């Protein structure tokens, strides 16, 4: 195990983040304006005047060492070696990290059908508003695939390049999944500026909530909404889990957000995930835990509301 003197630690702390990234990871730097930069991975991590601040997390620093330890979560001794280049002669760690950044997943999108009629029938049949569905189709967020006529929900990166796609069968069988090469950081979302970001497990739950908002307020896209592409339960049964990549990326994009509304499923996995996310983010955001009041998920609740409307109409 390497040992570093106080002098070496002081020397390492002299390197600012901008200098470090220019020397060791220039592909991670994104020029914003003037002397301000951000990182490609975290849009809200701003670098200027020799300092950096991760606005969506509420902390920052001056040195590259702080960045590697606090943001990249690299052990202190490894981070020291990266800055002082003492590990440069043993490239397994660095080369693996850089190679991982260079090799980006290639998304394999299913072929598009000439018509979207089948997915419109399927989604409106589940109670989702037709205007909401057709708007997503026009914006390229949703389409019908061939040969199985599945619903394809698409997520894009900051350059509007498709980086994620999930599918849901329109047939009676409950078939769902993600397209090969999908990057969960860019899971299906509706991007709008707003103080509250709404979080869902699936794209259909997101569109169901949008429909409910339209029914209640007449406006369905007043605030940002993001789906996570599912959640998982820890094998050890603990409530702690890594923050979902889609949520972390969305918070980076939306520096104006001050509150997070968690509309996760009313089952063990959804409740466990909601508690874990809340515990990790409540120091930085106001957390609203809002599972569906009826049913397992937002679509169950929407269908309950639709059935109640139909019953009321039949009594008139």
Secondary structure, DSSP 8 states (H G I E B T S, - for coil): -----HHHHHHHHTSBHHHHHHHH-GGGEEEEETTEEEESS-TTEEEETTEEEETTTTEEESBHHHHHHHTS---HHHHHHHHHTTTTTSTHHHHHHHHHHH--------EE-S--HHHHHHHHHTT--HHHHHHHHHTTSEEEEETT--EEEEEE-TTS-EEEEEEE-SSSS--EEE-TT--GGG-SEE----SEEEEESSHHHHHHHHHHHHHHHS-S-SS-EEE-S-----TT--S-----HHHHHHHHH-TT--EEEE---SSHHHHHHHHHHHHHHTTTSEEEE---SSSSSHHHHHHHHHHHHHHHHHH-
